[in-house]
Amino acid sequence: MKNIKFYRKPELENPCLIAAWPGMGYVATGVASYLKKKLKSTLLAEIKSEDFFYLTDVWIRKDEIILPQLPKSTFFYWKNREVRRDLIIFLGEAQPPPDKELAFASKVLDVAQLFEVKRVYTAAAAPAPIHHTQPPGVLAVATNKKLKEYLKKFKVTLMREGNISGMNGLLLGVVKQRDMEGICLLGEIPYYTTQIENPRSSQAVLSILTRMLGIEINMEEINLLAKQTEERLNEFIKTHQKLEKPISSEEIEEMKKGLKARSEIPKSAKDRIGNLFKQAAKDRSKAIELKAELDKWGIFEEYEDKFLDLFKKGHH
């Protein structure tokens, strides 16, 4: 298949696809990456980046110019031995350029249909007038009436109007064009935190999605991250009378520093960071995943020198 590099071609039983790209609150990628990690899914394939992405800038770190890697778009799979309903998980590290979005969505579904996927799940954020300490609601949309009836079994609110921006929404439109089944679960996030990773919202979506899939995963790590994020937001709000606008990038960085200072990173996260450093030393394309993990925990500055060493002469 053109534009696709396959690492394996397993026999999958009745698979569903879960697809995610970065978006507001990082809800979608939070859901898919957590699911991928907890299920210990296996690398399946990747879309060749050079066919859909292009570089537009360089990084400058400590007087050194570094050419970034193109974002990766990767498929993983997991075999469910209990109910014979396997999963394919797609994770995009970045949204493709606007002129490539439709072709990219089609390519993702080409791979899905190669494995006879009938149903596709996506996730997204739904900005709402809620407080960050409130349990977020989950909205849902589906591609046909049968699925809308199915959604009534779960604690979700059917979304009647609005739009879902970016690939997490567009993919659902292409799914419908191909007469496949599609569901998008949208986790509520406060208006003032759209730029901050929202693990509480990802957690809410995961609780619904795992029930739909008939699987159980350990939620301890995402519960801890949600608690830490809430505590830091509480501190921030104490110094602000109102939160009428999204938090600025400078304020976000201060919040991350506060999380770093007050929060103990789970051992599983430390182990993952250590493994990613080892992988990135051999394969520089892993540096993007490593950077995202360091940013998630607000500890990039602590590891910055070690990270930049990966790009110096002698590392490939």
C-alpha positions in Angstrom: 0.0 0.0 0.0 1.4 3.4 -1.1 2.6 5.8 1.7 2.4 3.1 4.4 5.2 1.1 6.0 4.0 -2.1 7.6 5.9 -3.7 10.4 3.5 -6.6 10.8 0.3 -7.9 9.2 -1.4 -9.8 12.0 -4.7 -11.7 11.7 -7.1 -9.5 13.6 -10.6 -10.5 14.8 -13.4 -8.0 14.4 -11.1 -5.0 15.1 -12.2 -1.5 15.9 -10.1 1.6 15.2 -9.3 4.3 17.8 -7.7 7.3 16.1 -6.3 10.4 17.8 -4.5 13.7 17.0 -3.4 16.5 19.3 -6.2 19.0 20.0 -7.7 21.2 22.8 -6.9 19.9 26.2 -5.0 17.0 24.5 -8.0 14.9 25.3 -7.9 12.7 22.2 -4.2 11.9 22.4 -4.5 11.5 26.2 -7.1 8.8 25.6 -5.4 6.9 22.8 -1.8 7.1 24.2 -3.0 5.9 27.7 -4.9 3.0 26.1 -1.9 2.1 24.0 0.4 2.1 27.0 -1.8 0.2 29.4 -2.7 -2.5 26.8 0.9 -2.9 25.8 -0.1 -2.7 22.2 2.3 -3.7 19.4 3.6 -1.6 16.5 1.7 -2.3 13.3 2.4 0.3 10.7 3.1 4.0 10.1 2.2 6.5 7.4 5.3 7.9 5.7 5.7 11.5 7.1 7.4 12.9 4.0 4.3 12.3 1.9 2.1 14.5 4.1 4.2 16.8 6.2 7.0 19.3 5.5 9.4 21.3 7.7 8.7 25.0 8.2 11.3 26.0 10.9 14.3 24.9 12.9 15.0 24.6 16.6 17.7 26.8 18.1 19.1 25.5 21.4 22.1 27.0 23.1 23.5 28.5 19.9 23.0 25.3 18.0 20.6 24.9 15.0 18.7 21.6 15.1 16.5 20.3 12.2 13.3 18.9 13.7 12.1 15.4 12.8 8.8 15.2 10.9 5.9 14.1 13.1 5.1 10.4 13.2 1.7 8.9 12.4 1.7 5.4 13.8 -0.7 2.4 14.1 -0.6 -0.1 16.9 -2.7 -3.2 17.5 -3.9 -5.3 20.5 -5.5 -8.7 20.5 -8.3 -9.1 22.9 -8.3 -12.8 23.8 -11.4 -12.6 26.0 -14.1 -11.2 23.7 -12.4 -11.6 20.2 -12.7 -7.9 19.5 -9.2 -6.6 18.6 -8.1 -3.0 18.5 -6.1 -0.9 16.2 -4.9 2.4 17.8 -3.7 5.2 15.6 -1.7 8.1 17.1 -0.8 11.2 15.1 1.9 13.4 16.6 0.6 16.4 14.7 -2.3 17.5 12.6 -1.5 17.4 8.9 -1.4 20.6 6.8 -4.9 21.8 5.8 -4.4 20.8 2.1 -3.5 17.3 3.2 -6.2 16.6 5.8 -8.7 14.8 3.6 -6.1 12.6 1.9 -4.6 11.8 5.2 -7.9 10.8 6.7 -8.5 8.5 3.7 -5.1 6.9 4.2 -5.9 6.1 7.8 -9.1 4.5 6.8 -7.4 2.6 4.0 -5.3 0.8 6.6 -8.3 0.3 8.8 -10.3 -1.3 6.0 -7.4 -3.5 5.0 -8.0 -5.2 8.4 -11.8 -5.1 7.9 -12.5 -2.5 10.5 -16.2 -1.7 10.7 -16.3 0.8 13.5 -14.1 3.8 14.2 -13.8 5.8 17.5 -12.3 9.3 17.9 -12.2 11.7 20.9 -12.1 15.4 21.3 -12.6 18.3 23.8 -15.8 20.1 24.4 -15.1 23.6 26.0 -17.8 24.3 28.5 -18.7 26.7 31.3 -17.6 24.3 34.0 -15.1 24.6 36.9 -12.0 22.4 36.7 -13.0 20.6 39.9 -16.3 19.4 38.5 -16.5 16.0 37.0 -16.6 16.7 33.2 -19.5 15.5 31.1 -19.0 13.4 28.0 -20.8 14.4 24.7 -21.1 12.0 21.8 -21.9 12.0 18.1 -22.4 9.0 15.8 -22.7 8.4 12.1 -26.1 6.7 12.0 -29.3 6.3 13.9 -28.5 2.8 15.1 -25.4 4.0 16.8 -27.2 7.0 18.4 -29.6 4.5 20.0 -26.6 2.5 21.2 -25.1 5.6 22.8 -28.2 6.0 25.0 -26.9 3.0 27.0 -24.0 5.1 28.3 -23.7 8.2 30.4 -23.3 10.6 27.5 -25.1 13.6 26.1 -25.9 13.4 22.4 -24.4 16.4 20.6 -27.1 17.9 18.4 -25.3 20.9 16.9 -21.8 22.4 16.7 -18.6 21.3 15.1 -15.6 19.1 15.8 -12.5 20.8 14.5 -9.4 19.1 13.2 -8.7 15.5 12.2 -10.5 14.1 15.3 -13.7 15.5 13.7 -12.9 15.3 10.0 -12.1 11.5 10.2 -15.7 10.9 11.3 -17.0 12.6 8.2 -14.9 10.4 5.9 -16.0 7.4 8.0 -19.6 8.2 7.2 -18.8 8.7 3.5 -17.4 5.1 3.4 -20.5 3.7 5.1 -18.5 2.7 8.2 -19.7 3.2 11.7 -18.2 6.1 13.7 -18.4 7.5 17.2 -16.7 10.6 18.6 -16.6 11.0 22.4 -16.0 14.6 23.6 -14.9 15.3 27.1 -15.8 18.7 28.6 -13.0 21.0 29.6 -13.2 24.5 31.2 -13.1 27.4 28.8 -10.0 28.7 30.6 -7.9 25.6 30.2 -8.1 24.8 26.5 -4.3 25.0 26.1 -3.5 22.7 29.1 -3.5 18.9 29.0 -6.7 17.8 30.7 -6.2 14.3 32.1 -9.5 14.5 34.0 -11.4 14.9 30.7 -9.4 12.1 29.0 -10.2 10.0 32.1 -13.9 10.7 31.6 -13.8 9.7 28.0 -11.8 6.5 28.8 -14.3 5.4 31.3 -17.0 5.4 28.6 -14.8 4.1 25.8 -13.5 1.1 27.8 -17.1 0.1 28.6 -18.0 0.3 24.9 -15.0 -1.9 24.1 -15.6 -4.3 26.9 -12.1 -4.0 28.4 -10.6 -3.0 31.7 -7.4 -1.0 32.2 -5.5 0.3 35.3 -6.5 4.0 35.7 -4.2 4.8 38.6 -1.7 6.8 36.6 -4.2 9.0 34.9 -6.1 9.5 38.1 -2.9 10.8 39.8 -2.1 13.1 36.9 -5.7 14.5 37.0 -5.3 15.2 40.8 -1.9 16.9 40.3 -3.3 19.1 37.6 -6.3 20.1 39.7 -4.1 21.0 42.6 -1.9 23.3 40.5 -4.9 24.9 39.0 -6.3 25.6 42.5 -3.1 27.4 43.4 -3.2 29.4 40.2 -6.8 30.5 40.7 -6.1 31.7 44.2 -4.2 34.6 42.6 -6.8 35.5 40.1 -10.2 37.0 40.7 -11.7 35.8 37.5 -10.8 33.4 34.7 -12.5 35.0 31.7 -9.8 34.2 29.1 -7.7 31.1 28.4 -4.6 30.9 30.5 -1.6 32.4 28.7 1.5 30.4 27.6 3.6 32.0 30.2 1.1 31.0 32.9 1.0 27.5 31.6 4.7 27.2 31.9 4.5 28.5 35.5 1.9 25.9 36.3 4.0 23.1 34.8 6.9 24.3 37.0 4.6 24.2 40.0 3.5 20.6 39.2 7.2 19.6 38.9 8.0 21.1 42.3 5.1 19.7 44.2 4.3 16.4 42.5 6.0 13.1 42.6 6.2 11.6 39.1 4.9 8.0 39.1 7.6 5.3 38.8 5.9 4.1 35.6 6.4 7.5 34.0 10.1 7.7 35.1 10.7 4.2 33.6 9.0 5.3 30.4 11.2 8.4 30.1 14.3 6.3 30.7 13.3 3.8 28.0 12.5 6.6 25.6 16.0 8.1 26.1 17.5 4.7 25.3 15.3 4.4 22.2 16.0 8.0 21.0 19.8 7.4 21.3 19.4 4.7 18.6 16.4 6.2 16.6 16.2 10.0 16.6 12.6 9.8 15.5 11.7 8.8 19.1 12.8 12.2 20.3 9.4 13.7 19.5 7.7 11.2 21.7 10.3 11.7 24.4 9.8 15.5 24.2 6.1 15.1 24.5 6.5 12.9 27.6 8.9 15.4 29.3 6.5 18.3 28.5 3.5 16.3 29.9 5.2 16.1 33.3 6.6 19.6 33.1 10.2 18.4 33.5 11.8 19.2 30.1 14.1 21.8 31.6 15.5 19.3 34.0 16.4 17.0 31.1 17.1 19.6 28.5 20.9 19.1 28.3 20.5 15.3 28.1 17.8 15.7 25.4 19.9 18.0 23.2 22.9 15.6 23.5 20.8 13.3 21.4 21.2 15.6 18.4 24.9 16.2 18.7 27.5 14.5 16.6 27.9 10.9 17.3 24.2 10.2 17.8 22.2 8.8 15.0 
